[in-house]
Amino acid sequence: MEAKLYVGNLSYTTGEDELRTLFAQAGTVVSVAVIKDRDTGSSKGFGFVEMTSQVDAQKAITMFNAYKMGERSLTVNMAKPREDRSSRGGGSNNRYRGF
C-alpha cells in the first residue's frame, strides 16, 4: 500500500528531481510534488513524496526528518488527508444566508 509523506521546510530552490533522488535512498518513490504558488510559480517551501509502501515511508521519516538539506532541517511525516475545501464556509459569497 502506497504512503504519502509531507516534506516541509524546503529551500525555495529545491526541485522535484532533487527530492526524488534524496528519498530514493529510503525506497521506491512513486511520485514527488513540490507545491508552488499558482500566481508566481515559486515554491511554497513544502511538498509531498509518495512511497510504494508504509515500510519505505517509515524508513524515509527516520532518515530524513530533521535532515539538513542545504541550510534547512527538513520536516518529514505522514501526510494528512486533504480536507474538503467546499465545506469551510466563510468568504464573501457566503455572507448572506437568509437568516
Backbone as XML, in Angstrom:
<?xml version="1.0"?>
<chain id="A" units="angstrom">
  <residue number="1" name="MET">
    <atom name="N" x="0.844" y="-1.184" z="0.000"/>
    <atom name="CA" x="0.000" y="0.000" z="0.000"/>
    <atom name="C" x="0.887" y="1.245" z="0.000"/>
  </residue>
  <residue number="2" name="GLU">
    <atom name="N" x="0.604" y="2.169" z="-0.922"/>
    <atom name="CA" x="1.398" y="3.380" z="-1.035"/>
    <atom name="C" x="1.169" y="4.301" z="0.156"/>
  </residue>
  <residue number="3" name="ALA">
    <atom name="N" x="2.189" y="5.110" z="0.448"/>
    <atom name="CA" x="2.115" y="6.024" z="1.577"/>
    <atom name="C" x="2.639" y="7.388" z="1.144"/>
  </residue>
  <residue number="4" name="LYS">
    <atom name="N" x="1.905" y="8.434" z="1.520"/>
    <atom name="CA" x="2.268" y="9.793" z="1.130"/>
    <atom name="C" x="2.893" y="10.513" z="2.314"/>
  </residue>
  <residue number="5" name="LEU">
    <atom name="N" x="4.021" y="11.169" z="2.050"/>
    <atom name="CA" x="4.743" y="11.913" z="3.069"/>
    <atom name="C" x="4.656" y="13.407" z="2.799"/>
  </residue>
  <residue number="6" name="TYR">
    <atom name="N" x="4.538" y="14.178" z="3.870"/>
    <atom name="CA" x="4.646" y="15.629" z="3.806"/>
    <atom name="C" x="6.108" y="15.969" z="4.048"/>
  </residue>
  <residue number="7" name="VAL">
    <atom name="N" x="6.665" y="16.847" z="3.226"/>
    <atom name="CA" x="8.052" y="17.288" z="3.408"/>
    <atom name="C" x="8.031" y="18.803" z="3.511"/>
  </residue>
  <residue number="8" name="GLY">
    <atom name="N" x="8.359" y="19.316" z="4.684"/>
    <atom name="CA" x="8.315" y="20.751" z="4.925"/>
    <atom name="C" x="9.682" y="21.352" z="5.162"/>
  </residue>
  <residue number="9" name="ASN">
    <atom name="N" x="9.718" y="22.670" z="5.181"/>
    <atom name="CA" x="10.913" y="23.475" z="5.395"/>
    <atom name="C" x="11.927" y="23.305" z="4.262"/>
  </residue>
  <residue number="10" name="LEU">
    <atom name="N" x="11.402" y="23.132" z="3.050"/>
    <atom name="CA" x="12.270" y="23.028" z="1.881"/>
    <atom name="C" x="12.814" y="24.401" z="1.509"/>
  </residue>
  <residue number="11" name="SER">
    <atom name="N" x="14.008" y="24.419" z="0.979"/>
    <atom name="CA" x="14.529" y="25.632" z="0.372"/>
    <atom name="C" x="13.642" y="25.951" z="-0.824"/>
  </residue>
  <residue number="12" name="TYR">
    <atom name="N" x="13.468" y="27.224" z="-1.127"/>
    <atom name="CA" x="12.617" y="27.619" z="-2.245"/>
    <atom name="C" x="13.226" y="27.244" z="-3.590"/>
  </residue>
  <residue number="13" name="THR">
    <atom name="N" x="14.480" y="26.802" z="-3.587"/>
    <atom name="CA" x="15.137" y="26.395" z="-4.829"/>
    <atom name="C" x="15.150" y="24.874" z="-5.009"/>
  </residue>
  <residue number="14" name="THR">
    <atom name="N" x="14.650" y="24.119" z="-4.027"/>
    <atom name="CA" x="14.644" y="22.665" z="-4.122"/>
    <atom name="C" x="13.641" y="22.216" z="-5.179"/>
  </residue>
  <residue number="15" name="GLY">
    <atom name="N" x="14.102" y="21.354" z="-6.071"/>
    <atom name="CA" x="13.241" y="20.858" z="-7.140"/>
    <atom name="C" x="12.785" y="19.427" z="-6.889"/>
  </residue>
  <residue number="16" name="GLU">
    <atom name="N" x="11.851" y="18.981" z="-7.709"/>
    <atom name="CA" x="11.295" y="17.634" z="-7.566"/>
    <atom name="C" x="12.336" y="16.554" z="-7.815"/>
  </residue>
  <residue number="17" name="ASP">
    <atom name="N" x="13.230" y="16.765" z="-8.773"/>
    <atom name="CA" x="14.267" y="15.769" z="-9.049"/>
    <atom name="C" x="15.199" y="15.590" z="-7.855"/>
  </residue>
  <residue number="18" name="GLU">
    <atom name="N" x="15.529" y="16.687" z="-7.197"/>
    <atom name="CA" x="16.403" y="16.638" z="-6.020"/>
    <atom name="C" x="15.729" y="15.854" z="-4.883"/>
  </residue>
  <residue number="19" name="LEU">
    <atom name="N" x="14.438" y="16.099" z="-4.670"/>
    <atom name="CA" x="13.696" y="15.367" z="-3.639"/>
    <atom name="C" x="13.596" y="13.880" z="-3.983"/>
  </residue>
  <residue number="20" name="ARG">
    <atom name="N" x="13.309" y="13.577" z="-5.252"/>
    <atom name="CA" x="13.198" y="12.182" z="-5.695"/>
    <atom name="C" x="14.511" y="11.432" z="-5.440"/>
  </residue>
  <residue number="21" name="THR">
    <atom name="N" x="15.621" y="12.057" z="-5.780"/>
    <atom name="CA" x="16.934" y="11.435" z="-5.572"/>
    <atom name="C" x="17.195" y="11.183" z="-4.095"/>
  </residue>
  <residue number="22" name="LEU">
    <atom name="N" x="16.862" y="12.156" z="-3.262"/>
    <atom name="CA" x="17.076" y="12.002" z="-1.818"/>
    <atom name="C" x="16.229" y="10.870" z="-1.254"/>
  </residue>
  <residue number="23" name="PHE">
    <atom name="N" x="14.923" y="10.880" z="-1.536"/>
    <atom name="CA" x="14.020" y="9.900" z="-0.943"/>
    <atom name="C" x="14.184" y="8.499" z="-1.537"/>
  </residue>
  <residue number="24" name="ALA">
    <atom name="N" x="14.754" y="8.393" z="-2.708"/>
    <atom name="CA" x="15.022" y="7.080" z="-3.306"/>
    <atom name="C" x="16.013" y="6.285" z="-2.468"/>
  </residue>
  <residue number="25" name="GLN">
    <atom name="N" x="16.767" y="6.960" z="-1.614"/>
    <atom name="CA" x="17.689" y="6.270" z="-0.702"/>
    <atom name="C" x="16.931" y="5.441" z="0.333"/>
  </residue>
  <residue number="26" name="ALA">
    <atom name="N" x="15.669" y="5.775" z="0.566"/>
    <atom name="CA" x="14.858" y="5.071" z="1.563"/>
    <atom name="C" x="13.980" y="3.998" z="0.934"/>
  </residue>
  <residue number="27" name="GLY">
    <atom name="N" x="13.791" y="4.030" z="-0.379"/>
    <atom name="CA" x="12.926" y="3.058" z="-1.042"/>
    <atom name="C" x="12.434" y="3.592" z="-2.366"/>
  </residue>
  <residue number="28" name="THR">
    <atom name="N" x="11.464" y="2.905" z="-2.932"/>
    <atom name="CA" x="10.952" y="3.279" z="-4.238"/>
    <atom name="C" x="9.981" y="4.459" z="-4.130"/>
  </residue>
  <residue number="29" name="VAL">
    <atom name="N" x="10.254" y="5.491" z="-4.902"/>
    <atom name="CA" x="9.431" y="6.694" z="-4.922"/>
    <atom name="C" x="8.431" y="6.590" z="-6.067"/>
  </residue>
  <residue number="30" name="VAL">
    <atom name="N" x="7.154" y="6.764" z="-5.746"/>
    <atom name="CA" x="6.092" y="6.728" z="-6.757"/>
    <atom name="C" x="5.937" y="8.094" z="-7.415"/>
  </residue>
  <residue number="31" name="SER">
    <atom name="N" x="5.881" y="9.147" z="-6.603"/>
    <atom name="CA" x="5.704" y="10.494" z="-7.144"/>
    <atom name="C" x="6.268" y="11.535" z="-6.184"/>
  </residue>
  <residue number="32" name="VAL">
    <atom name="N" x="6.578" y="12.690" z="-6.754"/>
    <atom name="CA" x="7.095" y="13.825" z="-5.980"/>
    <atom name="C" x="6.389" y="15.074" z="-6.486"/>
  </residue>
  <residue number="33" name="ALA">
    <atom name="N" x="5.952" y="15.922" z="-5.551"/>
    <atom name="CA" x="5.339" y="17.197" z="-5.937"/>
    <atom name="C" x="5.823" y="18.281" z="-4.988"/>
  </residue>
  <residue number="34" name="VAL">
    <atom name="N" x="6.502" y="19.283" z="-5.540"/>
    <atom name="CA" x="6.844" y="20.478" z="-4.780"/>
    <atom name="C" x="5.705" y="21.456" z="-5.047"/>
  </residue>
  <residue number="35" name="ILE">
    <atom name="N" x="5.086" y="21.946" z="-3.984"/>
    <atom name="CA" x="3.917" y="22.815" z="-4.119"/>
    <atom name="C" x="4.370" y="24.232" z="-4.461"/>
  </residue>
  <residue number="36" name="LYS">
    <atom name="N" x="3.735" y="24.788" z="-5.499"/>
    <atom name="CA" x="4.123" y="26.107" z="-5.992"/>
    <atom name="C" x="2.954" y="27.081" z="-5.920"/>
  </residue>
  <residue number="37" name="ASP">
    <atom name="N" x="3.270" y="28.342" z="-5.748"/>
    <atom name="CA" x="2.273" y="29.404" z="-5.758"/>
    <atom name="C" x="1.672" y="29.493" z="-7.152"/>
  </residue>
  <residue number="38" name="ARG">
    <atom name="N" x="0.365" y="29.504" z="-7.245"/>
    <atom name="CA" x="-0.270" y="29.487" z="-8.573"/>
    <atom name="C" x="-0.048" y="30.778" z="-9.353"/>
  </residue>
  <residue number="39" name="ASP">
    <atom name="N" x="0.192" y="31.890" z="-8.671"/>
    <atom name="CA" x="0.396" y="33.162" z="-9.369"/>
    <atom name="C" x="1.842" y="33.369" z="-9.811"/>
  </residue>
  <residue number="40" name="THR">
    <atom name="N" x="2.788" y="33.051" z="-8.930"/>
    <atom name="CA" x="4.195" y="33.334" z="-9.228"/>
    <atom name="C" x="4.957" y="32.116" z="-9.742"/>
  </residue>
  <residue number="41" name="GLY">
    <atom name="N" x="4.463" y="30.908" z="-9.453"/>
    <atom name="CA" x="5.180" y="29.700" z="-9.841"/>
    <atom name="C" x="6.341" y="29.376" z="-8.920"/>
  </residue>
  <residue number="42" name="SER">
    <atom name="N" x="6.514" y="30.167" z="-7.866"/>
    <atom name="CA" x="7.592" y="29.937" z="-6.904"/>
    <atom name="C" x="7.191" y="28.858" z="-5.907"/>
  </residue>
  <residue number="43" name="SER">
    <atom name="N" x="8.178" y="28.105" z="-5.429"/>
    <atom name="CA" x="7.935" y="27.082" z="-4.426"/>
    <atom name="C" x="7.368" y="27.711" z="-3.158"/>
  </residue>
  <residue number="44" name="LYS">
    <atom name="N" x="6.470" y="26.984" z="-2.502"/>
    <atom name="CA" x="5.931" y="27.432" z="-1.217"/>
    <atom name="C" x="6.734" y="26.864" z="-0.050"/>
  </residue>
  <residue number="45" name="GLY">
    <atom name="N" x="7.773" y="26.082" z="-0.340"/>
    <atom name="CA" x="8.637" y="25.568" z="0.722"/>
    <atom name="C" x="8.193" y="24.240" z="1.310"/>
  </residue>
  <residue number="46" name="PHE">
    <atom name="N" x="7.256" y="23.561" z="0.639"/>
    <atom name="CA" x="6.869" y="22.230" z="1.088"/>
    <atom name="C" x="6.438" y="21.398" z="-0.109"/>
  </residue>
  <residue number="47" name="GLY">
    <atom name="N" x="6.331" y="20.099" z="0.130"/>
    <atom name="CA" x="5.923" y="19.218" z="-0.948"/>
    <atom name="C" x="5.478" y="17.873" z="-0.406"/>
  </residue>
  <residue number="48" name="PHE">
    <atom name="N" x="5.234" y="16.946" z="-1.320"/>
    <atom name="CA" x="4.784" y="15.609" z="-0.965"/>
    <atom name="C" x="5.580" y="14.577" z="-1.743"/>
  </residue>
  <residue number="49" name="VAL">
    <atom name="N" x="5.921" y="13.496" z="-1.064"/>
    <atom name="CA" x="6.609" y="12.375" z="-1.689"/>
    <atom name="C" x="5.779" y="11.136" z="-1.412"/>
  </residue>
  <residue number="50" name="GLU">
    <atom name="N" x="5.453" y="10.403" z="-2.459"/>
    <atom name="CA" x="4.676" y="9.175" z="-2.306"/>
    <atom name="C" x="5.616" y="7.992" z="-2.479"/>
  </residue>
  <residue number="51" name="MET">
    <atom name="N" x="5.633" y="7.116" z="-1.472"/>
    <atom name="CA" x="6.486" y="5.926" z="-1.473"/>
    <atom name="C" x="5.614" y="4.699" z="-1.746"/>
  </residue>
  <residue number="52" name="THR">
    <atom name="N" x="6.243" y="3.608" z="-2.200"/>
    <atom name="CA" x="5.477" y="2.411" z="-2.565"/>
    <atom name="C" x="4.896" y="1.667" z="-1.375"/>
  </residue>
  <residue number="53" name="SER">
    <atom name="N" x="5.480" y="1.846" z="-0.191"/>
    <atom name="CA" x="4.982" y="1.088" z="0.960"/>
    <atom name="C" x="5.108" y="1.888" z="2.245"/>
  </residue>
  <residue number="54" name="GLN">
    <atom name="N" x="4.359" y="1.439" z="3.252"/>
    <atom name="CA" x="4.440" y="2.048" z="4.590"/>
    <atom name="C" x="5.844" y="1.856" z="5.168"/>
  </residue>
  <residue number="55" name="VAL">
    <atom name="N" x="6.446" y="0.709" z="4.877"/>
    <atom name="CA" x="7.802" y="0.419" z="5.388"/>
    <atom name="C" x="8.793" y="1.436" z="4.830"/>
  </residue>
  <residue number="56" name="ASP">
    <atom name="N" x="8.741" y="1.677" z="3.512"/>
    <atom name="CA" x="9.629" y="2.668" z="2.899"/>
    <atom name="C" x="9.354" y="4.066" z="3.437"/>
  </residue>
  <residue number="57" name="ALA">
    <atom name="N" x="8.084" y="4.389" z="3.660"/>
    <atom name="CA" x="7.718" y="5.704" z="4.181"/>
    <atom name="C" x="8.276" y="5.900" z="5.588"/>
  </residue>
  <residue number="58" name="GLN">
    <atom name="N" x="8.145" y="4.876" z="6.435"/>
    <atom name="CA" x="8.686" y="4.983" z="7.805"/>
    <atom name="C" x="10.208" y="5.113" z="7.782"/>
  </residue>
  <residue number="59" name="LYS">
    <atom name="N" x="10.837" y="4.392" z="6.869"/>
    <atom name="CA" x="12.296" y="4.486" z="6.732"/>
    <atom name="C" x="12.691" y="5.903" z="6.313"/>
  </residue>
  <residue number="60" name="ALA">
    <atom name="N" x="11.931" y="6.487" z="5.385"/>
    <atom name="CA" x="12.206" y="7.853" z="4.931"/>
    <atom name="C" x="12.035" y="8.855" z="6.068"/>
  </residue>
  <residue number="61" name="ILE">
    <atom name="N" x="11.006" y="8.666" z="6.881"/>
    <atom name="CA" x="10.801" y="9.555" z="8.031"/>
    <atom name="C" x="11.992" y="9.471" z="8.969"/>
  </residue>
  <residue number="62" name="THR">
    <atom name="N" x="12.410" y="8.253" z="9.271"/>
    <atom name="CA" x="13.557" y="8.052" z="10.167"/>
    <atom name="C" x="14.826" y="8.683" z="9.591"/>
  </residue>
  <residue number="63" name="MET">
    <atom name="N" x="15.022" y="8.512" z="8.293"/>
    <atom name="CA" x="16.245" y="9.015" z="7.661"/>
    <atom name="C" x="16.252" y="10.528" z="7.463"/>
  </residue>
  <residue number="64" name="PHE">
    <atom name="N" x="15.083" y="11.112" z="7.135"/>
    <atom name="CA" x="15.090" y="12.491" z="6.657"/>
    <atom name="C" x="14.362" y="13.510" z="7.512"/>
  </residue>
  <residue number="65" name="ASN">
    <atom name="N" x="13.628" y="13.108" z="8.562"/>
    <atom name="CA" x="13.057" y="14.104" z="9.452"/>
    <atom name="C" x="14.213" y="14.734" z="10.220"/>
  </residue>
  <residue number="66" name="ALA">
    <atom name="N" x="14.325" y="16.043" z="10.173"/>
    <atom name="CA" x="15.413" y="16.830" z="10.770"/>
    <atom name="C" x="16.708" y="16.715" z="9.966"/>
  </residue>
  <residue number="67" name="TYR">
    <atom name="N" x="16.657" y="16.104" z="8.785"/>
    <atom name="CA" x="17.813" y="16.006" z="7.892"/>
    <atom name="C" x="18.158" y="17.400" z="7.374"/>
  </residue>
  <residue number="68" name="LYS">
    <atom name="N" x="19.429" y="17.723" z="7.414"/>
    <atom name="CA" x="19.889" y="19.038" z="6.965"/>
    <atom name="C" x="20.084" y="19.006" z="5.446"/>
  </residue>
  <residue number="69" name="MET">
    <atom name="N" x="19.248" y="19.761" z="4.751"/>
    <atom name="CA" x="19.342" y="19.867" z="3.302"/>
    <atom name="C" x="19.655" y="21.323" z="2.994"/>
  </residue>
  <residue number="70" name="GLY">
    <atom name="N" x="20.869" y="21.571" z="2.577"/>
    <atom name="CA" x="21.309" y="22.958" z="2.434"/>
    <atom name="C" x="21.441" y="23.543" z="3.820"/>
  </residue>
  <residue number="71" name="GLU">
    <atom name="N" x="20.773" y="24.651" z="4.058"/>
    <atom name="CA" x="20.832" y="25.284" z="5.375"/>
    <atom name="C" x="19.566" y="25.067" z="6.181"/>
  </residue>
  <residue number="72" name="ARG">
    <atom name="N" x="18.708" y="24.153" z="5.728"/>
    <atom name="CA" x="17.423" y="23.930" z="6.392"/>
    <atom name="C" x="17.313" y="22.492" z="6.880"/>
  </residue>
  <residue number="73" name="SER">
    <atom name="N" x="16.631" y="22.327" z="8.005"/>
    <atom name="CA" x="16.330" y="20.993" z="8.525"/>
    <atom name="C" x="14.933" y="20.614" z="8.058"/>
  </residue>
  <residue number="74" name="LEU">
    <atom name="N" x="14.831" y="19.515" z="7.326"/>
    <atom name="CA" x="13.544" y="19.088" z="6.787"/>
    <atom name="C" x="12.600" y="18.603" z="7.874"/>
  </residue>
  <residue number="75" name="THR">
    <atom name="N" x="11.325" y="18.769" z="7.633"/>
    <atom name="CA" x="10.268" y="18.178" z="8.447"/>
    <atom name="C" x="9.618" y="17.119" z="7.568"/>
  </residue>
  <residue number="76" name="VAL">
    <atom name="N" x="9.651" y="15.868" z="8.004"/>
    <atom name="CA" x="9.076" y="14.782" z="7.215"/>
    <atom name="C" x="8.156" y="13.968" z="8.110"/>
  </residue>
  <residue number="77" name="ASN">
    <atom name="N" x="6.886" y="13.837" z="7.691"/>
    <atom name="CA" x="5.937" y="12.995" z="8.415"/>
    <atom name="C" x="4.857" y="12.507" z="7.457"/>
  </residue>
  <residue number="78" name="MET">
    <atom name="N" x="4.015" y="11.633" z="7.957"/>
    <atom name="CA" x="2.933" y="11.118" z="7.124"/>
    <atom name="C" x="2.003" y="12.269" z="6.777"/>
  </residue>
  <residue number="79" name="ALA">
    <atom name="N" x="1.606" y="12.347" z="5.518"/>
    <atom name="CA" x="0.699" y="13.408" z="5.082"/>
    <atom name="C" x="-0.692" y="13.140" z="5.628"/>
  </residue>
  <residue number="80" name="LYS">
    <atom name="N" x="-1.354" y="14.212" z="6.013"/>
    <atom name="CA" x="-2.738" y="14.101" z="6.476"/>
    <atom name="C" x="-3.653" y="14.111" z="5.261"/>
  </residue>
  <residue number="81" name="PRO">
    <atom name="N" x="-4.803" y="13.475" z="5.362"/>
    <atom name="CA" x="-5.739" y="13.506" z="4.231"/>
    <atom name="C" x="-6.125" y="14.940" z="3.898"/>
  </residue>
  <residue number="82" name="ARG">
    <atom name="N" x="-6.291" y="15.212" z="2.628"/>
    <atom name="CA" x="-6.665" y="16.555" z="2.182"/>
    <atom name="C" x="-8.067" y="16.886" z="2.660"/>
  </residue>
  <residue number="83" name="GLU">
    <atom name="N" x="-8.220" y="18.068" z="3.234"/>
    <atom name="CA" x="-9.549" y="18.456" z="3.725"/>
    <atom name="C" x="-10.398" y="18.968" z="2.580"/>
  </residue>
  <residue number="84" name="ASP">
    <atom name="N" x="-11.691" y="18.775" z="2.706"/>
    <atom name="CA" x="-12.636" y="19.215" z="1.689"/>
    <atom name="C" x="-12.829" y="20.720" z="1.823"/>
  </residue>
  <residue number="85" name="ARG">
    <atom name="N" x="-12.389" y="21.468" z="0.845"/>
    <atom name="CA" x="-12.462" y="22.928" z="0.900"/>
    <atom name="C" x="-13.874" y="23.463" z="0.695"/>
  </residue>
  <residue number="86" name="SER">
    <atom name="N" x="-14.765" y="22.687" z="0.117"/>
    <atom name="CA" x="-16.113" y="23.181" z="-0.164"/>
    <atom name="C" x="-16.954" y="23.344" z="1.100"/>
  </residue>
  <residue number="87" name="SER">
    <atom name="N" x="-16.564" y="22.744" z="2.204"/>
    <atom name="CA" x="-17.364" y="22.817" z="3.424"/>
    <atom name="C" x="-16.792" y="23.787" z="4.451"/>
  </residue>
  <residue number="88" name="ARG">
    <atom name="N" x="-15.857" y="24.628" z="4.053"/>
    <atom name="CA" x="-15.205" y="25.512" z="5.011"/>
    <atom name="C" x="-16.054" y="26.693" z="5.432"/>
  </residue>
  <residue number="89" name="GLY">
    <atom name="N" x="-16.987" y="27.130" z="4.605"/>
    <atom name="CA" x="-17.810" y="28.280" z="4.965"/>
    <atom name="C" x="-17.013" y="29.559" z="4.886"/>
  </residue>
  <residue number="90" name="GLY">
    <atom name="N" x="-17.601" y="30.644" z="5.358"/>
    <atom name="CA" x="-16.912" y="31.928" z="5.319"/>
    <atom name="C" x="-16.833" y="32.462" z="3.902"/>
  </residue>
  <residue number="91" name="GLY">
    <atom name="N" x="-16.062" y="33.495" z="3.693"/>
    <atom name="CA" x="-15.908" y="34.054" z="2.357"/>
    <atom name="C" x="-17.032" y="35.023" z="2.035"/>
  </residue>
  <residue number="92" name="SER">
    <atom name="N" x="-16.785" y="35.885" z="1.086"/>
    <atom name="CA" x="-17.752" y="36.938" z="0.773"/>
    <atom name="C" x="-19.031" y="36.406" z="0.138"/>
  </residue>
  <residue number="93" name="ASN">
    <atom name="N" x="-18.987" y="35.303" z="-0.567"/>
    <atom name="CA" x="-20.183" y="34.772" z="-1.208"/>
    <atom name="C" x="-21.140" y="34.118" z="-0.211"/>
  </residue>
  <residue number="94" name="ASN">
    <atom name="N" x="-20.677" y="33.819" z="0.964"/>
    <atom name="CA" x="-21.497" y="33.134" z="1.967"/>
    <atom name="C" x="-22.002" y="34.090" z="3.050"/>
  </residue>
  <residue number="95" name="ARG">
    <atom name="N" x="-21.884" y="35.375" z="2.833"/>
    <atom name="CA" x="-22.209" y="36.348" z="3.864"/>
    <atom name="C" x="-23.688" y="36.365" z="4.206"/>
  </residue>
  <residue number="96" name="TYR">
    <atom name="N" x="-24.538" y="36.251" z="3.209"/>
    <atom name="CA" x="-25.983" y="36.329" z="3.452"/>
    <atom name="C" x="-26.620" y="34.993" z="3.168"/>
  </residue>
  <residue number="97" name="ARG">
    <atom name="N" x="-27.173" y="34.383" z="4.177"/>
    <atom name="CA" x="-27.770" y="33.075" z="4.032"/>
    <atom name="C" x="-29.258" y="33.075" z="4.366"/>
  </residue>
  <residue number="98" name="GLY">
    <atom name="N" x="-29.864" y="34.234" z="4.424"/>
    <atom name="CA" x="-31.288" y="34.319" z="4.680"/>
    <atom name="C" x="-31.688" y="34.095" z="6.126"/>
  </residue>
  <residue number="99" name="PHE">
    <atom name="N" x="-30.817" y="34.409" z="7.056"/>
    <atom name="CA" x="-31.139" y="34.248" z="8.469"/>
    <atom name="C" x="-31.948" y="35.413" z="8.965"/>
  </residue>
</chain>
